[in-house]
Amino acid sequence: MLKVRDHDPGSVLDYGCGYGALLDELRRRATVSVYQGYDVAEEMIAAARGRHPDGDFTSERGEVRIADHVIASGIFNVKEGAAEDNWREHVLTCLDDIASLARGGFAFNVLTKYSDPERMRDDLFYADPCFYFDLCKRRYSRHVALLHDYGLYEFTLLVRKEG
């Protein structure tokens, strides 16, 4: 999902940062001028701060800043006992929030409904990539790429904002 060139990608918001693993990758592959990690789980933020004492991590939505690029990886996969329709509404609400925080664009991934049926689990959310592609084209930008050609049972959408 990460398509960062060897130059400064600008500011990055890791939406659903977990323990901060993306920061390691960004530091390894590129010069990152500004990184912020956000996660609703305070335990994850504590782990991220322990791993990266110099990092900027928060679990407070009010502290999250607008960034050039927002990345949300894996945050929509585990729905646990949530009803399918309720989880889909949660995903849509999060995507609106992510889009509002992205100056230049955003990327997110979701498990695909094209997964092997015998491997699918009831506690996971499997989405229709065509639905989300259409949603992103209509709601967020004309510049949307759907990646569904890699070895995982998921797809990634890259949304580049106009201008």
DSSP file (Angstrom, degrees, kcal/mol; ACC not computed):
  #  RESIDUE AA STRUCTURE BP1 BP2  ACC     N-H-->O    O-->H-N    N-H-->O    O-->H-N    TCO  KAPPA ALPHA  PHI   PSI    X-CA   Y-CA   Z-CA
    1    1 A M              0   0    0      0, 0.0     2,-0.6     0, 0.0   107,-0.0   0.000 360.0 360.0 360.0 -27.0    0.0    0.0    0.0
    2    2 A L        +     0   0    0      1,-0.1     2,-0.4     2,-0.0    69,-0.0  -0.663 360.0 172.2 -84.0 117.4    2.9    2.3    0.6
    3    3 A K        +     0   0    0     -2,-0.6     2,-0.5     2,-0.0    -1,-0.1  -0.654  18.6 153.0-122.8  73.5    4.0    4.1   -2.5
    4    4 A V        -     0   0    0     -2,-0.4     4,-0.1     2,-0.0    -2,-0.0  -0.892  32.7-144.2-106.2 128.2    6.5    6.6   -1.2
    5    5 A R        -     0   0    0     -2,-0.5    -2,-0.0     1,-0.1    -1,-0.0  -0.183  35.6 -92.5 -78.9 179.8    9.3    7.8   -3.4
    6    6 A D  S    S+     0   0    0     24,-0.1     2,-0.2     2,-0.1    25,-0.2   0.405 102.8  77.8 -78.7   3.9   12.8    8.5   -2.2
    7    7 A H  S    S-     0   0    0     23,-0.1    -2,-0.1     1,-0.1    22,-0.0  -0.600 103.5 -69.1-105.7 173.8   12.0   12.2   -1.7
    8    8 A D        -     0   0    0     -2,-0.2    24,-0.2     1,-0.2     3,-0.1  -0.440  38.7-160.0 -63.4 118.0   10.1   13.9    1.1
    9    9 A P        -     0   0    0      0, 0.0     2,-0.2     0, 0.0    -1,-0.2   0.468  37.4-123.2 -79.1   1.3    6.5   12.8    0.8
   10   10 A G        -     0   0    0     21,-0.4    24,-0.6    58,-0.1    23,-0.5  -0.560  63.2 -11.6  86.8-159.6    5.3   15.8    2.9
   11   11 A S  E     -a   34   0A   0     -2,-0.2    58,-2.0    22,-0.2     2,-0.4  -0.533  65.5-160.5 -80.6 144.2    3.3   15.3    6.0
   12   12 A V  E     -ab  35  69A   0     22,-2.6    24,-2.2    -2,-0.2     2,-0.5  -0.987   9.3-161.5-127.8 130.5    1.9   11.9    6.7
   13   13 A L  E     -ab  36  70A   0     56,-2.7    58,-2.7    -2,-0.4     2,-1.0  -0.967   9.5-154.2-108.9 121.4   -1.0   10.9    9.0
   14   14 A D  E >   -ab  37  71A   0     22,-3.0    24,-2.7    -2,-0.5     2,-0.8  -0.818  13.6-159.6 -95.7  95.9   -1.1    7.3   10.0
   15   15 A Y  E 3  S+a   38   0A   0     56,-2.1    58,-0.3    -2,-1.0    60,-0.2  -0.690  81.8  14.1 -86.3 106.9   -4.8    6.8   10.7
   16   16 A G  T 3  S+     0   0    0     22,-3.6    -1,-0.3    -2,-0.8    23,-0.3   0.842  82.0 174.6  91.0  48.8   -5.0    3.7   12.9
   17   17 A C    X>  -     0   0    0     21,-2.2     3,-2.1    -3,-0.8     4,-0.5   0.621   9.6-171.3 -71.2 -15.6   -1.3    3.6   13.5
   18   18 A G  T 34 S-     0   0    0      1,-0.3    30,-0.3    20,-0.2    -1,-0.2  -0.381  71.7 -14.2  58.4-132.4   -1.3    0.8   16.0
   19   19 A Y  T 34 S-     0   0    0     28,-0.1    -1,-0.3    29,-0.1    32,-0.2   0.288 104.1 -96.9 -89.9  11.1    2.2    0.5   17.6
   20   20 A G  T X> S+     0   0    0     -3,-2.1     4,-0.9    31,-0.1     3,-0.7   0.719  71.9 146.3  90.3  22.7    3.8    2.7   15.0
   21   21 A A  H 3X  +     0   0    0     -4,-0.5     4,-1.5     1,-0.2     3,-0.4   0.838  68.1  62.1 -62.8 -33.7    5.2    0.2   12.5
   22   22 A L  H 3> S+     0   0    0     -5,-0.4     4,-2.9     1,-0.2    -1,-0.2   0.858  95.1  61.3 -62.3 -33.6    4.6    2.5    9.5
   23   23 A L  H <> S+     0   0    0     -3,-0.7     4,-2.4     1,-0.2    -1,-0.2   0.896 101.2  53.3 -61.3 -39.0    7.0    5.1   11.0
   24   24 A D  H  X S+     0   0    0     -4,-0.9     4,-1.9    -3,-0.4    -1,-0.2   0.942 111.6  45.5 -57.3 -47.4    9.8    2.6   10.8
   25   25 A E  H  X S+     0   0    0     -4,-1.5     4,-2.3     1,-0.2     5,-0.3   0.904 111.8  50.8 -65.9 -42.5    9.1    2.0    7.1
   26   26 A L  H  X S+     0   0    0     -4,-2.9     4,-2.4     1,-0.2    -1,-0.2   0.908 111.7  47.9 -62.1 -40.9    8.8    5.7    6.3
   27   27 A R  H  < S+     0   0    0     -4,-2.4    -1,-0.2    -5,-0.2    -2,-0.2   0.858 113.3  48.7 -67.9 -34.0   12.1    6.4    8.0
   28   28 A R  H  < S+     0   0    0     -4,-1.9    -2,-0.2    -5,-0.2    -1,-0.2   0.873 122.9  30.2 -71.9 -37.1   13.7    3.5    6.1
   29   29 A R  H  < S+     0   0    0     -4,-2.3     2,-0.3    -5,-0.1    -2,-0.2   0.686 123.5   8.9-100.3 -20.9   12.4    4.5    2.7
   30   30 A A  S  < S-     0   0    0     -4,-2.4     2,-0.7    -5,-0.3   -22,-0.1  -0.949  73.8 -95.2-153.6 166.7   12.1    8.3    2.7
   31   31 A T        -     0   0    0     -2,-0.3     2,-0.6   -25,-0.2   -21,-0.4  -0.847  40.2-159.6 -88.4 119.8   12.7   11.5    4.4
   32   32 A V        -     0   0    0     -2,-0.7     3,-0.2   -24,-0.2   -21,-0.1  -0.900  14.0-174.6-106.4 116.5    9.6   12.3    6.4
   33   33 A S  S    S+     0   0    0     -2,-0.6     2,-0.4   -23,-0.5    -1,-0.2   0.909  76.6  12.0 -76.1 -41.1    9.2   15.9    7.4
   34   34 A V  E     +a   11   0A   0    -24,-0.6   -22,-2.6     2,-0.0     2,-0.4  -0.982  66.4 174.3-142.3 126.1    6.1   15.4    9.5
   35   35 A Y  E     +a   12   0A   0     -2,-0.4     2,-0.4   -24,-0.2    21,-0.3  -0.993   2.1 179.3-129.3 137.2    4.5   12.2   10.8
   36   36 A Q  E     -a   13   0A   0    -24,-2.2   -22,-3.0    -2,-0.4     2,-0.4  -0.996  12.3-154.9-135.8 136.0    1.6   11.8   13.1
   37   37 A G  E     -ac  14  57A   0     19,-2.9    21,-2.3    -2,-0.4     2,-0.4  -0.919  11.3-174.0-109.5 134.5    0.1    8.6   14.3
   38   38 A Y  E     +ac  15  58A   0    -24,-2.7   -22,-3.6    -2,-0.4   -21,-2.2  -0.991  10.8 160.5-128.2 134.2   -3.5    8.4   15.4
   39   39 A D        -     0   0    0     19,-1.8     6,-0.1    -2,-0.4   -24,-0.0  -0.982  38.0-139.8-149.8 142.5   -5.3    5.4   16.9
   40   40 A V  S    S+     0   0    0     -2,-0.3     2,-0.8     1,-0.1    19,-0.1   0.724  86.3  84.4 -74.0 -20.2   -8.4    5.1   19.0
   41   41 A A    >>  -     0   0    0      1,-0.2     4,-1.8    -3,-0.0     3,-0.6  -0.750  64.0-161.3 -88.8 111.8   -6.8    2.5   21.3
   42   42 A E  H 3> S+     0   0    0     -2,-0.8     4,-2.5     1,-0.2     5,-0.2   0.821  91.5  61.4 -59.8 -31.5   -4.8    4.1   24.0
   43   43 A E  H 3> S+     0   0    0      1,-0.2     4,-2.0     2,-0.2    -1,-0.2   0.889 104.5  48.2 -63.2 -38.2   -2.9    0.8   24.5
   44   44 A M  H <> S+     0   0    0     -3,-0.6     4,-2.6     2,-0.2    -2,-0.2   0.902 110.5  50.8 -67.4 -41.0   -1.6    1.0   20.9
   45   45 A I  H  X S+     0   0    0     -4,-1.8     4,-2.7     2,-0.2     5,-0.2   0.907 108.8  51.8 -63.8 -41.0   -0.6    4.7   21.3
   46   46 A A  H  X S+     0   0    0     -4,-2.5     4,-2.0     1,-0.2    -1,-0.2   0.914 111.2  47.7 -61.2 -41.9    1.3    3.7   24.5
   47   47 A A  H  X S+     0   0    0     -4,-2.0     4,-2.0     2,-0.2    -2,-0.2   0.902 111.6  50.4 -65.0 -40.7    3.1    0.9   22.6
   48   48 A A  H  X S+     0   0    0     -4,-2.6     4,-2.7   -30,-0.3    -2,-0.2   0.909 110.6  48.9 -64.2 -41.8    3.9    3.4   19.7
   49   49 A R  H  < S+     0   0    0     -4,-2.7    -1,-0.2     1,-0.2    -2,-0.2   0.866 110.7  51.3 -66.5 -35.1    5.3    5.9   22.1
   50   50 A G  H  < S+     0   0    0     -4,-2.0    -1,-0.2    -5,-0.2    -2,-0.2   0.873 115.0  42.1 -67.3 -36.6    7.4    3.2   23.8
   51   51 A R  H  < S+     0   0    0     -4,-2.0    -2,-0.2     1,-0.3    -1,-0.2   0.841 130.3  25.8 -77.3 -35.5    8.8    2.1   20.4
   52   52 A H    ><  +     0   0    0     -4,-2.7     3,-2.3    -5,-0.2    -1,-0.3  -0.714  63.8 174.8-131.2  79.3    9.3    5.7   19.1
   53   53 A P  T 3  S+     0   0    0      0, 0.0    -1,-0.1     0, 0.0    -4,-0.1   0.760  85.5  52.2 -58.9 -23.3    9.8    8.1   22.0
   54   54 A D  T 3  S+     0   0    0     -3,-0.1     2,-0.1     2,-0.1    -5,-0.1   0.419  92.8 104.3 -91.6   1.3   10.5   10.9   19.5
   55   55 A G  S <  S-     0   0    0     -3,-2.3     2,-0.7    -7,-0.2   -19,-0.1  -0.328  72.8-122.5 -84.4 164.9    7.3   10.2   17.5
   56   56 A D        +     0   0    0    -21,-0.3   -19,-2.9    -2,-0.1     2,-0.4  -0.900  44.9 159.7-109.0 101.9    4.0   12.2   17.5
   57   57 A F  E     +c   37   0A   0     -2,-0.7     2,-0.3   -21,-0.2   -19,-0.2  -0.951   9.5 170.2-127.7 143.8    1.2    9.8   18.5
   58   58 A T  E     -c   38   0A   0    -21,-2.3   -19,-1.8    -2,-0.4    -2,-0.0  -0.996  32.6-164.1-149.8 152.9   -2.3   10.5   19.9
   59   59 A S  S    S+     0   0    0     -2,-0.3     2,-0.7   -21,-0.2   -17,-0.1   0.262  72.0  98.6-111.4   4.9   -5.6    8.8   20.6
   60   60 A E    >   -     0   0    0      1,-0.2     3,-1.8   -18,-0.0     4,-0.4  -0.844  61.9-156.6 -97.2 113.6   -7.4   12.1   20.8
   61   61 A R  G >  S+     0   0    0     -2,-0.7     3,-1.5     1,-0.3    -1,-0.2   0.844  92.6  62.4 -57.8 -34.8   -9.2   12.9   17.6
   62   62 A G  G 3  S+     0   0    0      1,-0.3    -1,-0.3    -3,-0.1    -2,-0.0   0.677  99.9  54.6 -65.5 -17.8   -9.1   16.7   18.4
   63   63 A E  G <  S+     0   0    0     -3,-1.8     2,-0.3     2,-0.1    -1,-0.3   0.483  82.0 110.5 -92.6  -4.7   -5.3   16.6   18.3
   64   64 A V    <   -     0   0    0     -3,-1.5     2,-0.3    -4,-0.4   -51,-0.0  -0.556  56.6-151.3 -77.6 132.4   -5.1   15.1   14.8
   65   65 A R        -     0   0    0     -2,-0.3     2,-0.1     1,-0.1   -29,-0.1  -0.709  23.1 -98.9-103.0 152.9   -3.8   17.6   12.2
   66   66 A I        -     0   0    0     -2,-0.3     2,-0.3    36,-0.1    36,-0.2  -0.456  47.6-168.0 -63.9 140.3   -4.5   17.8    8.5
   67   67 A A  E     - d   0 102A   0     34,-2.9    36,-3.6    -2,-0.1    37,-0.4  -0.862  35.4-116.8-130.8 162.9   -1.7   16.1    6.5
   68   68 A D  E    S+     0   0A   0     -2,-0.3    36,-2.3     1,-0.2    37,-1.3   0.914 104.2  20.5 -62.7 -42.5   -0.6   15.9    2.9
   69   69 A H  E     -bd  12 105A   0    -58,-2.0   -56,-2.7    35,-0.2     2,-0.4  -0.991  66.4-161.5-133.8 136.6   -1.2   12.2    2.9
   70   70 A V  E     -bd  13 106A   0     35,-1.7    37,-2.2    -2,-0.4     2,-0.4  -0.971   8.1-167.6-117.8 132.7   -3.4   10.0    5.1
   71   71 A I  E     -bd  14 107A   0    -58,-2.7   -56,-2.1    -2,-0.4     2,-0.5  -0.979   7.5-178.1-122.0 128.9   -2.8    6.2    5.3
   72   72 A A  E     + d   0 108A   0     35,-2.4    37,-1.3    -2,-0.4     2,-0.6  -0.928  10.6 178.8-127.6 105.7   -5.2    3.8    6.9
   73   73 A S        -     0   0    0     -2,-0.5    37,-0.1   -58,-0.3    35,-0.1  -0.927  63.8 -14.2-117.4 117.6   -4.0    0.2    6.8
   74   74 A G  S >  S+     0   0    0     -2,-0.6     3,-0.8    35,-0.3     4,-0.4   0.466  90.4 119.9  82.7   2.7   -6.0   -2.7    8.3
   75   75 A I  T 3  S+     0   0    0      1,-0.2    35,-0.1   -60,-0.2    -2,-0.1   0.663  74.0  48.3 -78.5 -13.6   -8.4   -0.6   10.3
   76   76 A F  T 3  S+     0   0    0     33,-0.5    -1,-0.2     1,-0.1    49,-0.2   0.427  90.0  84.3-102.7   1.4  -11.5   -1.9    8.6
   77   77 A N  S <  S+     0   0    0     -3,-0.8    48,-2.9     1,-0.2     2,-0.8   0.899  77.9  59.2 -76.9 -42.5  -10.8   -5.7    8.8
   78   78 A V  B     +H  124   0B   0     -4,-0.4    46,-0.2    46,-0.2    -1,-0.2  -0.783  46.3 159.5 -99.6 107.6  -12.0   -6.8   12.2
   79   79 A K    >   -     0   0    0     44,-1.7     3,-2.6    -2,-0.8    45,-0.2   0.511  23.8-171.1 -99.2  -7.5  -15.7   -6.1   12.8
   80   80 A E  T 3  S-     0   0    0     43,-1.9    -1,-0.3     1,-0.3     0, 0.0  -0.302  71.0 -14.1  50.0-119.5  -15.9   -8.7   15.6
   81   81 A G  T 3  S+     0   0    0     -2,-0.1    -1,-0.3     2,-0.0     3,-0.1   0.363 100.9 126.7 -94.7   6.6  -19.7   -9.0   16.4
   82   82 A A    <   -     0   0    0     -3,-2.6    -3,-0.1    41,-0.1     2,-0.1  -0.349  67.1-108.7 -66.3 141.8  -20.8   -5.9   14.6
   83   83 A A     >  -     0   0    0      1,-0.1     4,-2.6    -2,-0.0     5,-0.2  -0.400  28.5-115.6 -66.0 147.6  -23.6   -6.4   12.0
   84   84 A E  H  > S+     0   0    0      1,-0.2     4,-2.4     2,-0.2     5,-0.2   0.899 114.7  47.9 -53.4 -48.2  -22.5   -6.0    8.4
   85   85 A D  H  > S+     0   0    0      1,-0.2     4,-1.9     2,-0.2    -1,-0.2   0.890 112.0  49.6 -63.9 -39.6  -24.6   -2.9    7.8
   86   86 A N  H  > S+     0   0    0      2,-0.2     4,-2.0     1,-0.2    -1,-0.2   0.900 111.7  48.5 -66.0 -40.2  -23.4   -1.2   11.0
   87   87 A W  H  X S+     0   0    0     -4,-2.6     4,-2.6     2,-0.2    -2,-0.2   0.905 108.5  53.6 -67.6 -39.7  -19.8   -1.9   10.1
   88   88 A R  H  X S+     0   0    0     -4,-2.4     4,-2.4    -5,-0.2    -1,-0.2   0.908 108.7  49.9 -60.5 -40.9  -20.2   -0.6    6.6
   89   89 A E  H  X S+     0   0    0     -4,-1.9     4,-2.4     2,-0.2    -1,-0.2   0.895 109.2  52.1 -63.6 -39.4  -21.6    2.6    8.1
   90   90 A H  H  X S+     0   0    0     -4,-2.0     4,-2.5     2,-0.2    -2,-0.2   0.928 109.4  49.6 -60.5 -45.6  -18.6    2.8   10.4
   91   91 A V  H  X S+     0   0    0     -4,-2.6     4,-2.7     1,-0.2    -2,-0.2   0.928 111.0  49.2 -59.7 -46.3  -16.3    2.4    7.4
   92   92 A L  H  X S+     0   0    0     -4,-2.4     4,-2.0     2,-0.2    -1,-0.2   0.896 110.7  49.9 -63.0 -40.5  -18.1    5.2    5.5
   93   93 A T  H  X S+     0   0    0     -4,-2.4     4,-1.9     2,-0.2    -1,-0.2   0.921 112.1  48.1 -63.3 -44.0  -17.9    7.5    8.5
   94   94 A C  H  X S+     0   0    0     -4,-2.5     4,-3.2     1,-0.2    -2,-0.2   0.903 108.9  53.6 -63.2 -41.2  -14.2    6.8    8.9
   95   95 A L  H  X S+     0   0    0     -4,-2.7     4,-2.8     1,-0.2    -1,-0.2   0.898 107.5  50.7 -63.1 -39.1  -13.6    7.4    5.2
   96   96 A D  H  X S+     0   0    0     -4,-2.0     4,-1.9     2,-0.2    -1,-0.2   0.916 112.8  47.0 -61.6 -41.4  -15.3   10.8    5.4
   97   97 A D  H  X S+     0   0    0     -4,-1.9     4,-1.1     2,-0.2    -2,-0.2   0.934 112.3  49.2 -64.9 -46.3  -13.0   11.7    8.3
   98   98 A I  H >X S+     0   0    0     -4,-3.2     3,-0.8     1,-0.2     4,-0.7   0.925 110.9  50.1 -58.5 -46.5   -9.9   10.4    6.6
   99   99 A A  H >< S+     0   0    0     -4,-2.8     3,-0.8     1,-0.2    -1,-0.2   0.870 107.1  54.7 -61.4 -36.9  -10.8   12.5    3.5
  100  100 A S  H 3< S+     0   0    0     -4,-1.9    -1,-0.2     1,-0.2    -2,-0.2   0.746 109.7  47.9 -69.5 -21.3  -11.3   15.6    5.6
  101  101 A L  H << S+     0   0    0     -4,-1.1   -34,-2.9    -3,-0.8     2,-0.6   0.528  94.4  89.0 -94.3  -7.8   -7.8   15.2    7.0
  102  102 A A  E <<  +d   67   0A   0     -3,-0.8   -34,-0.2    -4,-0.7   -33,-0.1  -0.823  45.3 179.3-100.8 118.4   -6.0   14.6    3.7
  103  103 A R  E    S+     0   0A   0    -36,-3.6   -35,-0.2    -2,-0.6    -1,-0.2   0.918  88.5  15.8 -77.4 -47.3   -4.7   17.6    1.8
  104  104 A G  E    S-     0   0A   0    -36,-2.3    57,-2.4   -37,-0.4     2,-0.3   0.767 125.3 -58.9-101.6 -30.9   -3.2   15.8   -1.1
  105  105 A G  E     -dE  69 160A   0    -37,-1.3   -35,-1.7    55,-0.3    -1,-0.4  -0.957  41.6-128.9 166.9 177.0   -4.7   12.3   -0.9
  106  106 A F  E     -dE  70 159A   0     53,-2.4    53,-3.4    -2,-0.3     2,-0.3  -0.976   6.0-153.6-150.8 162.1   -5.3    9.2    1.1
  107  107 A A  E     +dE  71 158A   0    -37,-2.2   -35,-2.4    -2,-0.3     2,-0.3  -0.991  16.1 168.4-138.3 144.7   -5.0    5.4    0.8
  108  108 A F  E     -dE  72 157A   0     49,-1.8    49,-2.7    -2,-0.3     2,-0.3  -0.986  17.2-146.9-151.1 157.4   -6.8    2.6    2.6
  109  109 A N  E     - E   0 156A   0    -37,-1.3   -33,-0.5    -2,-0.3     2,-0.3  -0.913  11.5-177.3-127.1 157.6   -7.2   -1.1    2.3
  110  110 A V  E     - E   0 155A   0     45,-2.1    45,-2.4    -2,-0.3    16,-0.1  -0.989  37.8 -97.1-147.5 146.4  -10.0   -3.6    3.0
  111  111 A L  E     -fE 126 154A   0     14,-0.5    16,-2.9    -2,-0.3    43,-0.3  -0.411  49.7-117.9 -61.3 144.6  -10.3   -7.3    2.9
  112  112 A T  E >   -f  127   0A   0     41,-1.6     3,-1.3    14,-0.2    16,-0.2  -0.637   4.2-137.6 -94.5 144.9  -11.9   -8.3   -0.4
  113  113 A K  T 3  S+     0   0    0     14,-2.5    15,-0.1    -2,-0.3    -1,-0.1   0.596 101.9  73.9 -69.5  -9.6  -15.2  -10.1   -0.9
  114  114 A Y  T 3  S+     0   0    0     13,-0.3    -1,-0.3     2,-0.1    40,-0.1   0.202  70.9 126.0 -88.2  15.2  -13.3  -12.1   -3.6
  115  115 A S  S <  S-     0   0    0     -3,-1.3     5,-0.1    38,-0.1    37,-0.0  -0.299  80.0 -83.2 -66.2 157.5  -11.5  -14.0   -0.8
  116  116 A D    >>  -     0   0    0      1,-0.2     3,-2.2     2,-0.1     4,-0.8  -0.500  39.7-134.9 -62.3 123.1  -11.6  -17.8   -0.9
  117  117 A P  G >4 S+     0   0    0      0, 0.0     3,-0.8     0, 0.0    -1,-0.2   0.835 102.4  57.3 -53.7 -37.2  -14.9  -18.7    0.8
  118  118 A E  G 34 S+     0   0    0      1,-0.2    -2,-0.1     3,-0.0    -3,-0.0   0.664 108.6  47.8 -71.1 -13.6  -13.4  -21.4    2.9
  119  119 A R  G <4 S+     0   0    0     -3,-2.2    -1,-0.2     2,-0.1     2,-0.1   0.548  87.3 107.6 -99.7 -10.4  -10.9  -18.9    4.4
  120  120 A M    <<  -     0   0    0     -3,-0.8     2,-0.3    -4,-0.8    -7,-0.0  -0.417  54.5-154.2 -74.3 144.7  -13.5  -16.2    5.2
  121  121 A R    >   -     0   0    0     -2,-0.1     3,-1.2     1,-0.1    -2,-0.1  -0.898  20.9-130.3-121.4 148.6  -14.4  -15.6    8.9
  122  122 A D  T 3  S+     0   0    0     -2,-0.3    -1,-0.1     1,-0.2    -2,-0.0   0.745 106.2  58.1 -68.0 -24.9  -17.5  -14.2   10.4
  123  123 A D  T 3  S+     0   0    0    -44,-0.1   -43,-1.9   -45,-0.1   -44,-1.7   0.468  96.9  78.3 -86.8   0.0  -15.6  -11.7   12.6
  124  124 A L  B <  S-H   78   0B   0     -3,-1.2     2,-0.5   -46,-0.2   -46,-0.2  -0.781  76.8-127.1-110.1 154.5  -13.9  -10.1    9.6
  125  125 A F        -     0   0    0    -48,-2.9   -14,-0.5    -2,-0.3     2,-0.5  -0.876  20.1-169.8-103.1 124.4  -15.3   -7.5    7.1
  126  126 A Y  E     -f  111   0A   0     -2,-0.5     2,-0.2   -16,-0.1   -14,-0.2  -0.966  13.3-163.6-115.9 123.2  -15.1   -8.3    3.4
  127  127 A A  E     -f  112   0A   0    -16,-2.9   -14,-2.5    -2,-0.5   -13,-0.3  -0.671  25.3-112.2-111.9 159.6  -15.9   -5.5    1.1
  128  128 A D     >  -     0   0    0     -2,-0.2     4,-1.7   -16,-0.2     3,-0.4  -0.808  22.3-154.8 -87.3 112.6  -16.8   -5.1   -2.6
  129  129 A P  H  > S+     0   0    0      0, 0.0     4,-2.3     0, 0.0     5,-0.2   0.833  92.7  57.4 -60.1 -32.0  -13.9   -3.2   -4.2
  130  130 A C  H  > S+     0   0    0      2,-0.2     4,-2.4     1,-0.2     5,-0.2   0.890 103.9  52.5 -66.9 -38.5  -16.2   -1.9   -6.9
  131  131 A F  H  > S+     0   0    0     -3,-0.4     4,-2.5     1,-0.2    -1,-0.2   0.941 113.4  42.8 -60.0 -48.0  -18.5   -0.3   -4.4
  132  132 A Y  H  X S+     0   0    0     -4,-1.7     4,-2.4     2,-0.2    -2,-0.2   0.840 112.1  53.4 -72.9 -32.5  -15.6    1.5   -2.7
  133  133 A F  H  X S+     0   0    0     -4,-2.3     4,-2.4    -5,-0.2    -1,-0.2   0.955 112.5  44.9 -61.3 -49.4  -14.0    2.5   -6.0
  134  134 A D  H  X S+     0   0    0     -4,-2.4     4,-2.5     1,-0.2     5,-0.3   0.907 112.2  52.3 -61.6 -43.2  -17.3    4.1   -7.1
  135  135 A L  H  X S+     0   0    0     -4,-2.5     4,-3.1     1,-0.2     5,-0.4   0.936 111.3  46.3 -58.0 -48.4  -17.7    5.8   -3.7
  136  136 A C  H  X>S+     0   0    0     -4,-2.4     5,-2.3     1,-0.2     4,-1.8   0.889 112.7  49.9 -64.7 -39.8  -14.3    7.3   -3.9
  137  137 A K  H  <5S+     0   0    0     -4,-2.4    -1,-0.2     3,-0.2    -2,-0.2   0.910 119.6  37.0 -63.7 -42.0  -14.8    8.5   -7.5
  138  138 A R  H  <5S+     0   0    0     -4,-2.5    -2,-0.2    -5,-0.2    -1,-0.2   0.859 128.3  30.3 -79.5 -36.7  -18.1   10.1   -6.7
  139  139 A R  H  <5S+     0   0    0     -4,-3.1    -3,-0.2    -5,-0.3    -2,-0.2   0.816 130.4  17.6 -96.5 -33.7  -17.5   11.5   -3.2
  140  140 A Y  T  <5S-     0   0    0     -4,-1.8     2,-0.3    -5,-0.4    -3,-0.2   0.822 114.2 -23.0-115.8 -40.4  -13.8   12.3   -3.0
  141  141 A S      < -     0   0    0     -5,-2.3    -1,-0.3    20,-0.1    -2,-0.1  -0.987  37.4-124.7-170.0 156.5  -11.9   12.7   -6.3
  142  142 A R  S    S+     0   0    0     -2,-0.3     2,-1.0     1,-0.2    -5,-0.1   0.630  98.5  78.9 -78.9 -15.1  -11.8   11.8  -10.0
  143  143 A H  E     +G  160   0A   0     17,-0.6    17,-2.9    -7,-0.1     2,-0.4  -0.738  61.6 143.2-102.5  88.7   -8.3   10.4   -9.4
  144  144 A V  E     -G  159   0A   0     -2,-1.0     2,-0.4    15,-0.2    15,-0.2  -0.984  29.4-164.4-130.3 135.1   -8.7    7.0   -7.8
  145  145 A A  E     -G  158   0A   0     13,-2.5    13,-2.5    -2,-0.4     2,-0.6  -0.976   6.9-154.9-120.0 134.5   -6.6    3.9   -8.3
  146  146 A L  E     -G  157   0A   0     -2,-0.4     2,-0.6    11,-0.2    11,-0.2  -0.941   7.3-166.0-108.0 120.0   -7.8    0.4   -7.3
  147  147 A L  E     +G  156   0A   0      9,-3.1     9,-2.4    -2,-0.6     3,-0.1  -0.930  30.2 142.7-108.1 116.0   -5.1   -2.1   -6.5
  148  148 A H        +     0   0    0     -2,-0.6    -1,-0.1     7,-0.2     7,-0.1  -0.036  47.2  91.0-139.5  30.4   -6.3   -5.7   -6.3
  149  149 A D        +     0   0    0      2,-0.0     2,-0.2     0, 0.0     6,-0.1   0.006  61.9  94.6-123.5  27.5   -3.5   -7.5   -8.0
  150  150 A Y  S    S-     0   0    0      4,-0.3     4,-0.2     2,-0.2    -3,-0.0  -0.729  86.3 -94.4-119.0 172.1   -1.2   -8.4   -5.1
  151  151 A G  S    S+     0   0    0     -2,-0.2     2,-0.2     2,-0.1    -3,-0.0   0.410  90.8  88.1 -72.8  -0.8   -1.0  -11.6   -3.0
  152  152 A L  S    S-     0   0    0      2,-0.1     2,-1.6     1,-0.1    -2,-0.2  -0.581  85.3-112.6 -96.2 161.1   -3.2  -10.7   -0.1
  153  153 A Y  S    S+     0   0    0     -2,-0.2   -41,-1.6     2,-0.0     2,-0.3  -0.380  90.7  76.7 -86.2  57.5   -6.9  -11.2    0.2
  154  154 A E  E     -E  111   0A   0     -2,-1.6     2,-0.3   -43,-0.3    -4,-0.3  -0.923  66.4-135.7-152.0 172.2   -7.5   -7.4    0.2
  155  155 A F  E     -E  110   0A   0    -45,-2.4   -45,-2.1    -2,-0.3     2,-0.4  -0.946  12.7-145.3-133.3 159.0   -7.6   -4.4   -2.1
  156  156 A T  E     -EG 109 147A   0     -9,-2.4    -9,-3.1    -2,-0.3     2,-0.5  -0.975   4.7-156.0-124.8 138.6   -6.2   -0.9   -1.7
  157  157 A L  E     -EG 108 146A   0    -49,-2.7   -49,-1.8    -2,-0.4     2,-0.5  -0.969   3.4-162.5-114.2 130.6   -7.6    2.3   -2.9
  158  158 A L  E     -EG 107 145A   0    -13,-2.5   -13,-2.5    -2,-0.5     2,-0.6  -0.957   7.7-169.1-109.8 123.1   -5.4    5.3   -3.6
  159  159 A V  E     -EG 106 144A   0    -53,-3.4   -53,-2.4    -2,-0.5     2,-0.6  -0.957   3.5-167.8-119.8 117.2   -7.3    8.6   -3.8
  160  160 A R  E     -EG 105 143A   0    -17,-2.9   -17,-0.6    -2,-0.6   -55,-0.3  -0.911  20.6-133.3-105.2 121.5   -5.4   11.7   -5.1
  161  161 A K        -     0   0    0    -57,-2.4   -20,-0.1    -2,-0.6   -58,-0.0  -0.333  29.7 -92.8 -73.6 156.2   -7.3   15.0   -4.4
  162  162 A E              0   0    0      1,-0.2    -1,-0.1    -2,-0.0   -21,-0.0  -0.289 360.0 360.0 -64.4 148.4   -7.7   17.6   -7.2
  163  163 A G              0   0    0     -3,-0.1    -1,-0.2     0, 0.0    -2,-0.1   0.479 360.0 360.0  78.3 360.0   -5.1   20.3   -7.4
